[in-house]
């Protein structure tokens, strides 16, 4: 078993909780039929969800430059940064993770949770020595369309892993 510790490192930190098996699109399937797929339902619950307590809304102007001005945060500014440019938005989680030596934290899009117009980057961070806050960024793919992440919806899923064990 991998030891995982989480620390809040500032005000307005993100929330962390086990991933939920519920998905709105699955609720909307005929007679909620999507929940009958065991592999799908199981993967929905694999890992931990990072979310915020307030809605976040942003919009991209369609230009891919290094300027932070191409993405406008319309709501939830205290949780966001547009400094990376290139049609991306970053989230200030104010969460730090620590794992046992030689373990890492995999950050990936929450399984089967879809947001029209944007998607999280998948990353691996060596949390056995990295002491900064969890960096989370999304690539925006739909211009001139406000994108809202509702309060409590996952911005990313995380799971501790051992790359050594994985590559054996």
C-alpha positions as CSV (number, residue, x, y, z in Angstrom):
1,X,0.0,0.0,0.0
2,X,1.3,3.5,-0.9
3,X,1.2,6.1,1.9
4,X,-0.4,9.4,0.7
5,X,-0.5,12.5,2.8
6,X,-2.3,15.7,1.8
7,X,-1.7,19.2,3.2
8,X,-3.6,22.4,2.7
9,X,-0.9,25.1,2.0
10,X,-3.0,28.2,1.7
11,X,-6.4,29.8,1.8
12,X,-9.0,28.9,-0.8
13,X,-7.6,25.5,-1.2
14,X,-9.3,22.8,-3.4
15,X,-11.2,20.0,-1.9
16,X,-10.2,16.3,-2.1
17,X,-12.5,13.3,-1.8
18,X,-12.8,9.8,-3.3
19,X,-14.0,9.9,-6.9
20,X,-17.7,9.3,-7.1
21,X,-19.3,6.6,-9.3
22,X,-22.0,9.0,-10.4
23,X,-21.9,10.9,-13.7
24,X,-24.6,13.2,-15.0
25,X,-24.4,11.7,-18.5
26,X,-24.9,8.2,-17.0
27,X,-27.9,9.4,-15.0
28,X,-29.4,10.7,-18.3
29,X,-28.9,7.4,-20.2
30,X,-32.1,5.5,-20.8
31,X,-33.1,3.9,-17.4
32,X,-29.6,4.8,-16.2
33,X,-28.4,1.9,-18.3
34,X,-24.8,3.1,-18.3
35,X,-24.4,2.1,-14.7
36,X,-24.9,-1.5,-15.6
37,X,-21.4,-1.5,-17.2
38,X,-19.2,-2.7,-14.3
39,X,-15.8,-1.8,-15.8
40,X,-17.1,1.8,-16.5
41,X,-18.7,2.2,-13.0
42,X,-15.5,0.8,-11.3
43,X,-13.2,3.1,-13.3
44,X,-15.3,6.1,-12.3
45,X,-14.3,5.5,-8.7
46,X,-10.6,4.9,-9.2
47,X,-8.6,7.6,-7.4
48,X,-9.3,10.9,-5.7
49,X,-11.2,13.9,-7.0
50,X,-9.9,17.5,-6.7
51,X,-12.6,20.1,-6.9
52,X,-13.4,23.6,-5.8
53,X,-16.2,24.9,-3.5
54,X,-17.3,27.5,-6.1
55,X,-18.1,27.6,-9.8
56,X,-15.3,28.5,-12.1
57,X,-16.1,30.0,-15.6
58,X,-13.6,31.0,-18.3
59,X,-13.5,31.7,-22.0
60,X,-10.7,31.6,-24.6
61,X,-10.6,34.0,-27.6
62,X,-9.3,31.5,-30.1
63,X,-5.7,32.8,-30.3
64,X,-2.8,30.5,-29.4
65,X,-0.1,32.8,-28.1
66,X,2.1,33.1,-25.0
67,X,-0.1,36.0,-23.8
68,X,-2.2,35.4,-20.7
69,X,-4.8,37.8,-22.1
70,X,-6.3,35.2,-24.5
71,X,-8.1,33.4,-21.7
72,X,-10.5,35.4,-19.5
73,X,-11.6,34.1,-16.1
74,X,-15.3,35.2,-15.7
75,X,-15.9,33.6,-12.3
76,X,-13.7,32.0,-9.6
77,X,-10.6,34.1,-10.3
78,X,-9.0,33.2,-6.9
79,X,-8.6,29.6,-8.1
80,X,-7.2,30.3,-11.5
81,X,-4.2,31.6,-13.4
82,X,-3.9,32.3,-17.2
83,X,-0.1,33.0,-17.1
84,X,0.9,30.0,-19.2
85,X,-0.8,31.3,-22.3
86,X,-1.2,28.9,-25.3
87,X,-5.0,28.3,-24.7
88,X,-4.5,27.0,-21.2
89,X,-5.8,27.7,-17.7
90,X,-4.1,26.7,-14.5
91,X,-5.8,26.0,-11.2
92,X,-4.3,27.0,-7.8
93,X,-5.1,24.0,-5.7
94,X,-3.2,25.0,-2.5
95,X,-2.8,21.3,-1.9
96,X,0.6,19.6,-1.4
97,X,0.9,15.8,-1.6
98,X,3.6,13.6,0.0
99,X,4.2,9.9,-0.7
100,X,6.7,7.3,0.3
101,X,10.2,7.4,-1.3
102,X,10.2,6.5,-5.0
103,X,6.4,7.1,-5.4
104,X,4.6,9.6,-7.6
105,X,1.2,11.2,-8.0
106,X,-0.6,10.6,-11.3
107,X,-2.9,13.4,-12.2
108,X,-5.4,12.5,-15.0
109,X,-8.8,13.6,-16.2
110,X,-11.5,12.2,-13.9
111,X,-12.7,9.0,-15.6
112,X,-15.7,9.4,-17.8
113,X,-16.3,13.0,-16.7
114,X,-16.5,15.2,-19.8
115,X,-16.3,19.0,-20.1
116,X,-17.2,20.4,-23.5
117,X,-14.4,22.6,-24.7
118,X,-11.6,21.8,-22.3
119,X,-9.6,18.9,-20.9
120,X,-7.1,18.4,-18.1
121,X,-3.5,17.6,-18.9
122,X,-2.3,14.2,-17.6
123,X,0.9,14.5,-15.5
124,X,3.1,12.6,-13.1
125,X,4.8,14.4,-10.2
126,X,7.4,12.9,-7.9
127,X,5.7,13.6,-4.6
128,X,8.3,11.8,-2.5
129,X,10.4,15.0,-2.8
130,X,8.4,17.7,-4.6
131,X,7.1,20.1,-1.9
132,X,5.1,22.6,-4.0
133,X,1.4,22.7,-4.5
134,X,-0.2,20.3,-7.0
135,X,-0.1,22.0,-10.4
136,X,-3.2,21.4,-12.5
137,X,-3.7,22.8,-16.0
138,X,-6.3,22.4,-18.7
139,X,-6.1,22.8,-22.5
140,X,-9.0,24.8,-23.9
141,X,-10.2,23.5,-27.2
142,X,-13.4,25.5,-27.9
143,X,-13.1,29.2,-28.5
144,X,-15.7,31.9,-27.7
145,X,-17.7,29.6,-25.5
146,X,-17.9,30.1,-21.7
147,X,-16.8,26.9,-20.0
148,X,-18.1,26.4,-16.4
149,X,-16.8,23.9,-13.9
150,X,-19.5,23.6,-11.3
151,X,-18.7,23.6,-7.6
152,X,-17.8,20.1,-6.5
153,X,-17.1,18.8,-10.0
154,X,-13.6,17.3,-10.4
155,X,-10.9,19.4,-12.1
156,X,-8.6,16.4,-12.0
157,X,-8.3,13.0,-10.5
158,X,-5.2,11.8,-8.7
159,X,-3.7,8.5,-7.7
160,X,-0.4,7.6,-6.1
161,X,1.7,5.1,-8.1
162,X,5.1,3.5,-8.1
163,X,6.8,3.9,-11.4
164,X,9.4,1.4,-10.3
165,X,6.8,-1.2,-9.6
166,X,5.0,-0.3,-12.8
167,X,8.1,-0.8,-15.0
168,X,9.3,-3.7,-12.9
